[in-house]
Amino acid sequence: MSWVHETLVGFDLETTGTDPGEARIVTAALVEVKGGDVLKRTRWLADPGVEIPAEATAVHGITTARAVAEGRPAAEVVEEVAAALAEHWRQGVPIVVYNAPFDLSLIGAELTRHQLPSLSERLGGVPIGPVIDPLTVDRALDRYRRGSRSLQNACLVYGVTLEDAHEACADALAAVRVAIALGRKYRAEAGSLTLDLLHAQQAEWHAAWALDFQAWLRRDKDPAARVDSSWPLRTP
């Protein structure tokens, strides 16, 4: 049976910034879904230990004052999120995360910051996964579609309702439902693949996209531009 019909776990972070090496977690969510139906939602609110910039608050709505008053210590949240991700992977359950290299690299940086075991170390040293990244799949299989590749636009393209954009649980659920829509639409290219094959295929798709995008940037924008081709984690 296709992974489309099995349990999938959506993952999303809302953060203090856009650099995964420097940004801190503000909210996190894991949403377990099977056949499109929600089985369980888990949310975290962290006190990131730094000021939340106004531009970040404008996106996700969490102020520094609220994070300090209601959030838990960042190290506790990071540990619990990482432990939950690792447990799902140990059970063979895929994590669905839109733009995986951002969220997964960010939590990797947070684990290092708080001197906690890495995601790979929690799996006995093997690479993390399986991961399903709807952004990577969409870029590869609808390569020439014009316009933004944001989660909001992907939801419009694939008929998914996103009820509260930039709320971590809502984004995590929407990512899963976009992944399911992609698996159904592109059954031969993605939906019928085993999770291991799909994971490996996405790494190839992302690398090809990164090289093409880098070439365009160097030609038209910045001769020294570099786009990281690694997936689902960015090169440290």
C-alpha positions, 0 to 999 in steps of 0.5 A: 500500500502507498505511503499516502494511506499510512500514518504521516507526521507533519512537523513545523517550526515558527522561529525568531528568524530565517537563518537556520544556523542562528534562529531560535525555536518559538513554537513547534508542532507535530501532527499525526495524520492517517488518510488525511484524518488527524490522529494527534496534535502536539504543540510546544511554546518555547522561551527562546532566550533572545528577543523575538524580532518584530518582523518575526512576531508579525509572521507568527504572532508570538511576542517576546513577552508572551514567550517569556510568560508562557513558554518553557525553557528552550532546551526542554522544548528542543529535547522533547521535539528531537526525542519525538522526531527520533521515536517516529523515525525508529518506528519507520514513520515519515516526517513531513516537513515543508522545506525540510532543510530549514526546519531540520537544520534549525533543530539540529543547530538548537541541539548543538547550542544546548549540547544535546544529542543530534538527531542522528545520534538518537538513531544510533548514528544512522542518517535521519529519515524517512522525510517527505518534503512537499516543496522538494517534490513539487519543485521536481514534478511541476518544475515549470509552474510559475509563481511562489512555492510557498506553503500557502500557494501549494495549498491553493494549487493542490486544493488544501485548506490552510486555516491559520497560516504560520501557526505551527500545527496548521502549517504541519497539517497542511504540509501533510495534506499537500504531500498526500495530494502530491502522492496521489497526483504523481503516483508513479513518480512519488506515491508508489515509491517506498519511503526509502526510495522516495527519501533518496529521490528527494535528495537527488531532486533537491541537489538538481534544483540547487545546482540550477538555481545557483547557476541562475543566481551566478549568471544574473545576480551574484557571481559568488552565489552558493546554494546548498545542495544537501537535503534534508539537512543543510551542510553545517 
